[in-house]
Amino acid sequence: MRTFSYLRLLSFVAVFFLHYPASAMEFNIVGSTLVLSGTVVDTDLAKIRDSLDASKVKLIVLHNNIGGDLISVLRIGEIIRDSGIPTTISSPCMSGCGLLFLGGKTRTFSDAKEIDQMAIGLQGAIDREGKQVLTTYSPQIARYISSMTEGKYPDDLMQKTLFAKSPNTSVIIFHPKMFTFIGPPGKKGISECTLSIKDNVKPTDAKPPDIDSKCSIYKDQNAISTGIITSVDLTELDTEVKEFISNK
């Protein structure tokens, strides 16, 4: 029986959250799956409308996506919700990516990787230099999160999510089964973490980096109870989709 590693997952999350290189958003349709990767810019609003044909696209996979322009992220998330197309993740999905993920009518982790290589991270708006949290946008993000989770996201967790003091602080939501075999019993799977990487390690390096992490567990809630995901079942990706994202 496999034991999942909390520290291993934090290492993957830290790399994506702090060091993953920004690149333009890519829209790739593989079979009936739309794979979104890269960083959202304002011109992506038109592209998402052109790409989201619900008669052809049956699933949206967020892969190596790190968010981007906040207003565009929120609007794209609303467009995804209006389409009724489900969303899933195949890598750590941090910051704006987590907001895009919430656009799915149904939301899951995928079977692209082990669940300790995937997580969803939510935080407040960050300035372009990545140096401070812009709380002026927090009410708008709060309304979006509350709407997309059908009011399940707790108010006190919303405060932690959107009013952190450090731009390196994020509320990280793990798959509930991460904690089936490790740690004390009870609902777990959400932490507020401030992360930093000790070494300048690129995300392509085989060895996970050493990280400094200060995490506090948000007790008695998990990804299901807060409305972040709608099922603990992993979405099975088509073989051609797995092959495509493995090369991204």
Summary of the structure (lengths in Angstrom):
residues: 248
radius of gyration: 16.6
end to end distance: 29.9
largest distance: 47.5
contacts: 819
relative contact order: 0.18
helix: 32%
strand: 23%
